[in-house]
């Protein structure tokens, strides 16, 4: 039996459209570039291309993965990478952190990892007779959780507050995380030994998911000759600072989304909840991130407004990892077929 969706959940998704309709009314007849601030948007476009160029020096031929990383960076969301070992998941994370001008904080997933190993812990100080909080590795601009699904659900839950609220609460006191804050998590295929399935609330907190895939013959030969990959990291240079990165995120969020395009994105998410073979469809949070990632895709396409093609381009990456199938199959590849069917069956708005 499929879980019931309350009126509150449906209303939350529809509120997205209401907010966008209000914004469109206030904007009146102004052009998209005027509404969103052409100077800031132009800077975000330039930064997006610089990030893609930088990552392309390291991860050869992985077009979709590079765009997913750039979209997560510009949209302010988190990135989930699922693939077999050895295809460059960790290298991509390191290249992205270097490009953004920040240090990468790395957490290695394993069955004995404790929640405090992620968030930090309070330690008693005999000198002051007080409990002092020692921040964990999650207190960084870019955090790589390598092999997240090798950690048990108890430790996975330590990331729920950090990824959504951008803070850590320990002993009743909250500490904000650095802004911007990006979590990149990798997971191995569930068929491999020693893995724990990611819980639904954990999956829903990733804005976009992507595989990397094997390189083609030519690119693999380049990697074998020490061209690209980790050998290119040493010469990689930053293309921004945390401040300019945050400005680009703000500019991306201001990219114009028409009510018709917002209705389209919400319709896709709502249709996923009643699609055949689906146990749990896309949440209202997914609808929000579908629009946010579409805005980032528009930036990478050098546009200051979102078109239905932007929504289609990010729909699989944004939704497939969130959809739980009736048969218990947790492979993202099978949910991809569901999303493709939704894109085919949902009417596309006309200009």
Secondary structure, DSSP 8 states (H G I E B T S, - for coil): ------HHHHHHHHHHHHHHHHHHHHHTT--HHHHHTHHHHHHHHHHHHHHHHHHHHHSTT-HHHHHHHHHHHHHT--EEEE--TTSSHHHHHHHHHHHTTS-EEEEE--TT--HHHHHEEEEEETTTTEEEEEE-TTSSSEEEEETGGGS-HHHHTHHHHHHHHSEEEETTEEEE--SS-EEEEEE--TTSTT-----HHHHTT-SEEE------HHHHHHHHTT-SGGGGGGG------HHHHHHHHHHHHTSB--HHHHHHHHHHHHHHTTSTTEEE---HHHHHHHHHHHHHHHHHTT-SB--HHHHHHHHHHHHGGG-EETT----HHHHHHHHHHHHHHS-----
